[in-house]
Amino acid sequence: VLIVITSAILGIFLGAQVAEAFLVVPYWKSLSKEQFYVFYDKYGASIHRFFAPLTIASSLLPFLLLVLSYIKSDGRFSWIVVLVCCVVLFFGTYFVYFKAANEAFTKGTFDSEKLKLELIRWGRWHWFRIVFEAIAFLILLTL
């Protein structure tokens, strides 16, 4: 049951992240600096409130799965360890990059050229994160 719940939550999170990559990030890149900062000021906190619980649930449930798998000496334990490593990588990107970048967007610290470069960097980090979310999700589907 925990595998199904974890798969569902991670699947929703992955889908939302892919949608953000294909819809939101290109839109951000199309905006002028002023338009971007207005958009981010208006919707940045809402985006965070949407993704934060999904990110946390998608990160905590695999750890719970790991503990239960260890306690039960589950034969799938090795795969669950790989799953949790992927989770650490995708969750860790928030602290390594996204937290500071998002705060900089909130403060409006980038000029037009630096903003364009930062949005490209943000998109690359976002895809890096999606790769590990997808690997984790595929592992869950095979368990």
C-alpha positions in Angstrom: 0.0 0.0 0.0 2.8 2.4 0.8 4.4 1.8 -2.5 1.2 2.7 -4.3 0.7 5.8 -2.2 4.3 6.9 -2.7 4.0 6.2 -6.5 0.9 8.3 -6.7 2.4 11.3 -4.8 5.7 11.1 -6.7 3.8 10.7 -10.0 1.7 13.8 -9.3 4.9 15.7 -8.3 6.8 14.6 -11.4 3.9 15.5 -13.6 3.6 18.9 -12.1 7.4 19.5 -12.4 7.3 18.5 -16.1 4.3 20.8 -16.7 6.3 23.6 -15.0 9.3 22.8 -17.3 7.2 22.9 -20.5 4.8 25.7 -19.6 5.9 28.0 -16.9 9.7 28.2 -17.5 9.3 29.0 -21.3 6.7 31.6 -20.3 9.1 33.2 -17.8 11.8 33.3 -20.5 9.4 35.2 -22.8 8.8 38.0 -20.3 10.7 41.2 -20.0 12.5 41.8 -16.7 9.7 44.0 -15.4 6.9 41.5 -16.5 8.8 38.6 -14.9 9.2 40.4 -11.5 5.5 41.4 -11.5 4.5 37.8 -12.3 6.9 36.3 -9.7 5.7 38.8 -7.1 2.1 37.9 -7.8 2.4 34.1 -8.2 5.8 33.0 -6.7 4.4 32.4 -3.2 1.5 30.4 -4.7 3.8 28.3 -6.8 5.8 27.6 -3.7 2.7 26.7 -1.6 1.7 24.3 -4.4 5.0 22.5 -4.7 6.2 22.5 -1.1 3.8 19.9 0.2 4.3 17.7 -2.9 8.1 18.0 -2.6 8.0 17.1 1.1 5.6 14.2 0.7 7.6 12.9 -2.3 10.7 13.0 -0.2 9.5 11.7 3.1 7.4 8.7 1.8 10.4 7.0 0.2 12.3 7.2 3.4 9.4 5.6 5.3 9.4 2.9 2.6 13.2 2.4 3.2 12.7 2.0 6.9 9.8 -0.5 6.5 11.7 -2.4 3.8 14.7 -2.7 6.1 12.6 -3.8 9.1 10.9 -6.5 6.9 14.1 -7.6 5.2 12.4 -6.9 1.9 14.2 -8.3 -1.1 13.6 -5.0 -2.9 15.7 -3.1 -0.3 18.6 -2.4 -2.7 16.2 -0.8 -5.2 14.6 1.3 -2.5 18.1 2.5 -1.5 18.6 3.7 -5.1 15.2 5.3 -5.0 16.1 7.2 -1.8 19.4 8.3 -3.3 17.4 9.8 -6.2 15.2 11.5 -3.7 18.1 13.0 -1.9 19.4 14.3 -5.2 16.2 15.9 -6.3 15.3 17.2 -2.8 18.8 18.5 -2.3 18.6 20.7 -5.4 16.3 23.0 -3.4 19.1 23.8 -0.9 21.9 23.7 -3.4 20.3 26.0 -5.9 16.6 26.8 -5.9 16.3 28.4 -2.5 18.8 31.1 -3.3 17.6 31.6 -6.9 13.9 31.9 -5.8 14.9 34.4 -3.1 16.8 36.4 -5.7 13.7 36.4 -7.9 11.6 37.6 -5.0 14.0 40.4 -4.3 14.3 41.3 -8.0 18.1 41.4 -7.9 18.9 40.5 -11.6 19.1 43.0 -14.4 17.6 42.0 -17.8 20.7 40.1 -19.1 21.4 38.4 -15.8 17.8 37.4 -15.4 17.7 35.8 -18.9 20.9 33.8 -18.0 19.5 32.9 -14.5 16.3 31.6 -16.0 18.3 29.4 -18.4 20.3 28.1 -15.4 17.0 27.7 -13.4 15.5 25.6 -16.2 18.6 23.4 -16.4 18.6 22.8 -12.7 14.9 22.0 -13.0 15.5 19.4 -15.7 18.3 17.9 -13.6 15.8 17.6 -10.7 13.2 16.0 -13.1 15.6 13.3 -14.2 16.1 12.1 -10.7 12.4 12.3 -10.0 11.7 10.2 -13.1 14.3 7.6 -12.1 12.7 7.4 -8.6 9.2 7.1 -10.1 10.3 4.4 -12.5 11.9 2.4 -9.6 8.6 2.7 -7.7 6.7 1.4 -10.7 8.9 -1.7 -10.9 8.8 -2.5 -7.1 
